[in-house]
Amino acid sequence: MSAAELETQYALADDEERLVRRATNGDSPRLTFLTMLKTRQRLGHFPALPEVPAQIVRFLADALGLPPPTPLLDAEIKKKTLFRYRSVIRSHLGSTVYGDGDGRIESVIRSAALTMSDPADLINVAIETLMRANVELPAYSTLDRLVVHVRHQVHESLLPLDHRGS
Protein backbone atom coordinates (compact mmCIF):
# COMPACT_ATOMS: atom_id res chain seq x y z
CA MET A 1 0.00 0.00 0.00
CA SER A 2 1.14 3.52 -0.63
CA ALA A 3 1.68 5.96 2.22
CA ALA A 4 -1.42 7.87 1.09
CA GLU A 5 -3.55 4.70 1.12
CA LEU A 6 -2.34 3.79 4.59
CA GLU A 7 -3.10 7.30 5.82
CA THR A 8 -6.56 7.30 4.25
CA GLN A 9 -7.54 3.84 5.44
CA TYR A 10 -5.72 3.47 8.77
CA ALA A 11 -5.17 6.97 10.20
CA LEU A 12 -5.61 7.18 13.96
CA ALA A 13 -8.30 9.61 15.12
CA ASP A 14 -8.03 11.35 18.51
CA ASP A 15 -11.02 9.47 19.96
CA GLU A 16 -9.49 6.17 18.83
CA GLU A 17 -6.20 6.98 20.52
CA ARG A 18 -8.04 7.78 23.76
CA LEU A 19 -9.97 4.50 23.45
CA VAL A 20 -6.75 2.51 22.92
CA ARG A 21 -5.13 4.09 25.98
CA ARG A 22 -8.24 3.53 28.14
CA ALA A 23 -8.69 -0.09 27.07
CA THR A 24 -5.08 -1.31 27.27
CA ASN A 25 -1.79 -1.04 29.14
CA GLY A 26 1.59 -1.46 27.49
CA ASP A 27 2.91 -1.13 23.96
CA SER A 28 2.13 -4.60 22.64
CA PRO A 29 -1.48 -4.68 23.95
CA ARG A 30 -2.06 -1.16 22.58
CA LEU A 31 -0.77 -2.12 19.16
CA THR A 32 -2.81 -5.32 19.20
CA PHE A 33 -5.99 -3.47 20.18
CA LEU A 34 -5.43 -0.72 17.59
CA THR A 35 -4.74 -3.29 14.87
CA MET A 36 -7.98 -5.06 15.74
CA LEU A 37 -9.90 -1.77 15.73
CA LYS A 38 -8.58 -0.48 12.42
CA THR A 39 -8.82 -3.79 10.57
CA ARG A 40 -12.39 -4.29 11.84
CA GLN A 41 -13.28 -0.82 10.55
CA ARG A 42 -11.67 -1.48 7.19
CA LEU A 43 -12.62 -5.12 6.56
CA GLY A 44 -15.90 -5.52 8.41
CA HIS A 45 -14.58 -8.39 10.52
CA PHE A 46 -11.69 -9.23 12.84
CA PRO A 47 -8.96 -11.00 10.83
CA ALA A 48 -6.52 -13.35 12.49
CA LEU A 49 -3.74 -11.13 13.82
CA PRO A 50 -0.90 -13.01 12.06
CA GLU A 51 -2.64 -12.30 8.74
CA VAL A 52 -2.40 -8.51 9.11
CA PRO A 53 0.36 -7.24 6.81
CA ALA A 54 3.50 -6.00 8.58
CA GLN A 55 3.23 -2.70 6.67
CA ILE A 56 -0.09 -1.96 8.37
CA VAL A 57 1.21 -3.00 11.78
CA ARG A 58 4.25 -0.72 11.34
CA PHE A 59 2.01 2.19 10.27
CA LEU A 60 -0.17 1.71 13.35
CA ALA A 61 2.90 1.38 15.60
CA ASP A 62 4.17 4.70 14.21
CA ALA A 63 0.75 6.27 14.84
CA LEU A 64 1.06 5.23 18.49
CA GLY A 65 4.60 6.59 18.64
CA LEU A 66 6.15 3.18 19.21
CA PRO A 67 9.83 3.04 18.21
CA PRO A 68 11.27 0.65 15.60
CA PRO A 69 11.87 -2.19 15.20
CA THR A 70 8.23 -3.03 14.55
CA PRO A 71 6.77 -4.06 17.88
CA LEU A 72 5.09 -7.41 17.91
CA LEU A 73 1.39 -7.83 18.19
CA ASP A 74 0.49 -9.50 21.45
CA ALA A 75 1.30 -13.11 20.50
CA GLU A 76 0.40 -14.40 23.95
CA ILE A 77 -3.03 -12.79 23.96
CA LYS A 78 -5.58 -14.83 25.85
CA LYS A 79 -9.03 -15.67 24.48
CA LYS A 80 -10.61 -13.75 27.34
CA THR A 81 -8.61 -10.63 26.41
CA LEU A 82 -9.49 -11.00 22.72
CA PHE A 83 -13.16 -11.30 23.68
CA ARG A 84 -12.90 -8.13 25.79
CA TYR A 85 -11.09 -6.22 23.05
CA ARG A 86 -13.70 -7.26 20.49
CA SER A 87 -16.50 -6.26 22.82
CA VAL A 88 -14.99 -2.80 23.47
CA ILE A 89 -14.38 -2.29 19.73
CA ARG A 90 -17.92 -3.35 18.79
CA SER A 91 -19.31 -0.99 21.40
CA HIS A 92 -17.14 1.86 20.12
CA LEU A 93 -18.18 1.22 16.51
CA GLY A 94 -21.83 0.58 17.37
CA SER A 95 -21.64 -2.72 15.52
CA THR A 96 -23.25 -6.08 16.13
CA VAL A 97 -22.27 -9.67 15.52
CA TYR A 98 -23.89 -11.61 12.70
CA GLY A 99 -26.43 -14.09 14.05
CA ASP A 100 -27.67 -17.27 12.40
CA GLY A 101 -31.28 -16.26 12.88
CA ASP A 102 -30.78 -12.87 11.26
CA GLY A 103 -33.74 -12.85 8.88
CA ARG A 104 -32.92 -9.37 7.55
CA ILE A 105 -30.10 -10.61 5.39
CA GLU A 106 -32.07 -13.62 4.20
CA SER A 107 -34.90 -11.40 2.96
CA VAL A 108 -32.42 -9.14 1.13
CA ILE A 109 -30.87 -12.17 -0.58
CA ARG A 110 -34.33 -13.51 -1.41
CA SER A 111 -35.30 -10.23 -3.10
CA ALA A 112 -32.02 -10.03 -4.99
CA ALA A 113 -32.33 -13.65 -6.13
CA LEU A 114 -35.47 -12.71 -8.03
CA THR A 115 -33.36 -10.71 -10.47
CA MET A 116 -29.85 -12.17 -9.98
CA SER A 117 -28.71 -15.73 -10.38
CA ASP A 118 -24.95 -15.66 -9.86
CA PRO A 119 -24.10 -16.67 -6.28
CA ALA A 120 -21.13 -14.24 -6.25
CA ASP A 121 -23.51 -11.35 -6.99
CA LEU A 122 -25.83 -12.46 -4.20
CA ILE A 123 -22.93 -12.75 -1.75
CA ASN A 124 -21.85 -9.22 -2.70
CA VAL A 125 -25.38 -7.97 -2.02
CA ALA A 126 -25.27 -9.69 1.37
CA ILE A 127 -21.86 -8.19 2.22
CA GLU A 128 -22.94 -4.68 1.19
CA THR A 129 -26.11 -4.99 3.27
CA LEU A 130 -24.25 -6.24 6.33
CA MET A 131 -21.62 -3.50 6.01
CA ARG A 132 -24.30 -0.77 5.72
CA ALA A 133 -26.04 -2.19 8.79
CA ASN A 134 -22.70 -2.26 10.66
CA VAL A 135 -22.99 -6.00 11.25
CA GLU A 136 -19.76 -7.94 11.55
CA LEU A 137 -19.24 -10.14 8.53
CA PRO A 138 -19.51 -13.88 9.10
CA ALA A 139 -17.19 -16.42 7.51
CA TYR A 140 -17.46 -16.58 3.74
CA SER A 141 -18.70 -20.17 3.98
CA THR A 142 -21.64 -19.01 6.09
CA LEU A 143 -22.73 -16.50 3.45
CA ASP A 144 -22.12 -19.03 0.69
CA ARG A 145 -24.35 -21.66 2.36
CA LEU A 146 -27.08 -19.08 2.99
CA VAL A 147 -26.99 -17.79 -0.59
CA VAL A 148 -27.11 -21.30 -2.07
CA HIS A 149 -30.06 -22.22 0.16
CA VAL A 150 -32.10 -19.06 -0.46
CA ARG A 151 -31.27 -18.99 -4.18
CA HIS A 152 -32.48 -22.59 -4.52
CA GLN A 153 -35.74 -21.74 -2.70
CA VAL A 154 -36.37 -18.72 -4.92
CA HIS A 155 -35.61 -20.58 -8.13
CA GLU A 156 -37.85 -23.48 -7.06
CA SER A 157 -40.69 -21.05 -6.36
CA LEU A 158 -40.33 -19.59 -9.86
CA LEU A 159 -40.62 -22.95 -11.63
CA PRO A 160 -44.01 -24.09 -12.88
CA LEU A 161 -45.57 -26.74 -10.63
CA ASP A 162 -45.04 -29.54 -13.16
CA HIS A 163 -41.24 -28.94 -13.18
CA ARG A 164 -40.67 -28.94 -9.42
CA GLY A 165 -39.30 -31.64 -7.21
CA SER A 166 -37.07 -33.84 -9.33
C-alpha positions as CSV (number, residue, x, y, z in Angstrom):
1,M,0.0,0.0,0.0
2,S,1.1,3.5,-0.6
3,A,1.7,6.0,2.2
4,A,-1.4,7.9,1.1
5,E,-3.6,4.7,1.1
6,L,-2.3,3.8,4.6
7,E,-3.1,7.3,5.8
8,T,-6.6,7.3,4.2
9,Q,-7.5,3.8,5.4
10,Y,-5.7,3.5,8.8
11,A,-5.2,7.0,10.2
12,L,-5.6,7.2,14.0
13,A,-8.3,9.6,15.1
14,D,-8.0,11.3,18.5
15,D,-11.0,9.5,20.0
16,E,-9.5,6.2,18.8
17,E,-6.2,7.0,20.5
18,R,-8.0,7.8,23.8
19,L,-10.0,4.5,23.4
20,V,-6.8,2.5,22.9
21,R,-5.1,4.1,26.0
22,R,-8.2,3.5,28.1
23,A,-8.7,-0.1,27.1
24,T,-5.1,-1.3,27.3
25,N,-1.8,-1.0,29.1
26,G,1.6,-1.5,27.5
27,D,2.9,-1.1,24.0
28,S,2.1,-4.6,22.6
29,P,-1.5,-4.7,23.9
30,R,-2.1,-1.2,22.6
31,L,-0.8,-2.1,19.2
32,T,-2.8,-5.3,19.2
33,F,-6.0,-3.5,20.2
34,L,-5.4,-0.7,17.6
35,T,-4.7,-3.3,14.9
36,M,-8.0,-5.1,15.7
37,L,-9.9,-1.8,15.7
38,K,-8.6,-0.5,12.4
39,T,-8.8,-3.8,10.6
40,R,-12.4,-4.3,11.8
41,Q,-13.3,-0.8,10.6
42,R,-11.7,-1.5,7.2
43,L,-12.6,-5.1,6.6
44,G,-15.9,-5.5,8.4
45,H,-14.6,-8.4,10.5
46,F,-11.7,-9.2,12.8
47,P,-9.0,-11.0,10.8
48,A,-6.5,-13.4,12.5
49,L,-3.7,-11.1,13.8
50,P,-0.9,-13.0,12.1
51,E,-2.6,-12.3,8.7
52,V,-2.4,-8.5,9.1
53,P,0.4,-7.2,6.8
54,A,3.5,-6.0,8.6
55,Q,3.2,-2.7,6.7
56,I,-0.1,-2.0,8.4
57,V,1.2,-3.0,11.8
58,R,4.3,-0.7,11.3
59,F,2.0,2.2,10.3
60,L,-0.2,1.7,13.4
61,A,2.9,1.4,15.6
62,D,4.2,4.7,14.2
63,A,0.8,6.3,14.8
64,L,1.1,5.2,18.5
65,G,4.6,6.6,18.6
66,L,6.2,3.2,19.2
67,P,9.8,3.0,18.2
68,P,11.3,0.7,15.6
69,P,11.9,-2.2,15.2
70,T,8.2,-3.0,14.5
71,P,6.8,-4.1,17.9
72,L,5.1,-7.4,17.9
73,L,1.4,-7.8,18.2
74,D,0.5,-9.5,21.5
75,A,1.3,-13.1,20.5
76,E,0.4,-14.4,23.9
77,I,-3.0,-12.8,24.0
78,K,-5.6,-14.8,25.8
79,K,-9.0,-15.7,24.5
80,K,-10.6,-13.8,27.3
81,T,-8.6,-10.6,26.4
82,L,-9.5,-11.0,22.7
83,F,-13.2,-11.3,23.7
84,R,-12.9,-8.1,25.8
85,Y,-11.1,-6.2,23.0
86,R,-13.7,-7.3,20.5
87,S,-16.5,-6.3,22.8
88,V,-15.0,-2.8,23.5
89,I,-14.4,-2.3,19.7
90,R,-17.9,-3.4,18.8
91,S,-19.3,-1.0,21.4
92,H,-17.1,1.9,20.1
93,L,-18.2,1.2,16.5
94,G,-21.8,0.6,17.4
95,S,-21.6,-2.7,15.5
96,T,-23.3,-6.1,16.1
97,V,-22.3,-9.7,15.5
98,Y,-23.9,-11.6,12.7
99,G,-26.4,-14.1,14.1
100,D,-27.7,-17.3,12.4
101,G,-31.3,-16.3,12.9
102,D,-30.8,-12.9,11.3
103,G,-33.7,-12.8,8.9
104,R,-32.9,-9.4,7.5
105,I,-30.1,-10.6,5.4
106,E,-32.1,-13.6,4.2
107,S,-34.9,-11.4,3.0
108,V,-32.4,-9.1,1.1
109,I,-30.9,-12.2,-0.6
110,R,-34.3,-13.5,-1.4
111,S,-35.3,-10.2,-3.1
112,A,-32.0,-10.0,-5.0
113,A,-32.3,-13.7,-6.1
114,L,-35.5,-12.7,-8.0
115,T,-33.4,-10.7,-10.5
116,M,-29.9,-12.2,-10.0
117,S,-28.7,-15.7,-10.4
118,D,-24.9,-15.7,-9.9
119,P,-24.1,-16.7,-6.3
120,A,-21.1,-14.2,-6.2
121,D,-23.5,-11.4,-7.0
122,L,-25.8,-12.5,-4.2
123,I,-22.9,-12.8,-1.8
124,N,-21.8,-9.2,-2.7
125,V,-25.4,-8.0,-2.0
126,A,-25.3,-9.7,1.4
127,I,-21.9,-8.2,2.2
128,E,-22.9,-4.7,1.2
129,T,-26.1,-5.0,3.3
130,L,-24.3,-6.2,6.3
131,M,-21.6,-3.5,6.0
132,R,-24.3,-0.8,5.7
133,A,-26.0,-2.2,8.8
134,N,-22.7,-2.3,10.7
135,V,-23.0,-6.0,11.2
136,E,-19.8,-7.9,11.5
137,L,-19.2,-10.1,8.5
138,P,-19.5,-13.9,9.1
139,A,-17.2,-16.4,7.5
140,Y,-17.5,-16.6,3.7
141,S,-18.7,-20.2,4.0
142,T,-21.6,-19.0,6.1
143,L,-22.7,-16.5,3.4
144,D,-22.1,-19.0,0.7
145,R,-24.4,-21.7,2.4
146,L,-27.1,-19.1,3.0
147,V,-27.0,-17.8,-0.6
148,V,-27.1,-21.3,-2.1
149,H,-30.1,-22.2,0.2
150,V,-32.1,-19.1,-0.5
151,R,-31.3,-19.0,-4.2
152,H,-32.5,-22.6,-4.5
153,Q,-35.7,-21.7,-2.7
154,V,-36.4,-18.7,-4.9
155,H,-35.6,-20.6,-8.1
156,E,-37.8,-23.5,-7.1
157,S,-40.7,-21.1,-6.4
158,L,-40.3,-19.6,-9.9
159,L,-40.6,-22.9,-11.6
160,P,-44.0,-24.1,-12.9
161,L,-45.6,-26.7,-10.6
162,D,-45.0,-29.5,-13.2
163,H,-41.2,-28.9,-13.2
164,R,-40.7,-28.9,-9.4
165,G,-39.3,-31.6,-7.2
166,S,-37.1,-33.8,-9.3
